[in-house]
Amino acid sequence: MRWSERQVRMLEEMGIRLRPDSHRAEGPVGGTDSTPQPPAERGASEACASQDKSAVASMDWVALRDAVAACTACKLCESRRQTVFGVGHQRAHWMIVGEAPGEQEDIQGEPFVGRSGQLLDSMLRSIGMSRHADAAAGDPARQVYIANTLKCRPPGNRNPEPDELARCEAFLIRQVELVQPRIILAMGRFAVQSLLRSSEPIGRLRGRVHRYQGVPLIVTYHPAYLLRNLEDKARAWDDLCLALDTVEHQAQPA
């Protein structure tokens, strides 16, 4: 099914320009519903032609990925190699939110790669978790979904700007809504600021359970920071243990 002319106009008003090869919607990705769904139709037809984020709020995974790939809402689209959408089990119990893609993420199109990604994978293995989703047999309780606050790399790996974070926010909100995680790990200053609307240092926010859209949220350090500050790895381990305890407490009968 192709995007209708009305849907294309609506997305263009949001700053999203569809590539010619993205006008055709694909089937469900990683879902369990075998009933064919028209993601573009459902994602766009129910939204008004405005920038109030309602169009993104009704998209499913396929339409959302297409919208991210085609987005030109901020100037980062001019310098990116590709967008970095997300990776992992789409109904994982754990969701990790990072900051912005770096050079390797921009090249590979996946969040948390390179040395920081290797450290993150080691941290996840230490608690029996993995980012590598197996749609057929993967246990969502033992897998994570990883996304960034920004889907495009800032030039030179500079800090994200407020307007860039604001324009990308709807995509992350929708990812959280689709995953429906039981716990969120916010890694790094800009992820924390975006999710908690707080300018407090990470050191003051970690060690307790926060909430994002009703989901328990744990603040912790970004793996790239831990590579430069080895003494804080023990604190990051404490944060993982707090997340484990929080999820375990949720599973206990009232």
Helices and strands as residue ranges (DSSP letters): H 5-13, G 20-22, H 39-45, H 54-57, H 61-70, G 75-78, E 87-88, E 94-98, H 103-108, H 114-126, G 140-142, E 144-148, G 155-157, H 162-179, E 183-187, H 189-196, H 202-205, E 209-212, E 215-220, H 223-228, G 230-232, H 233-251
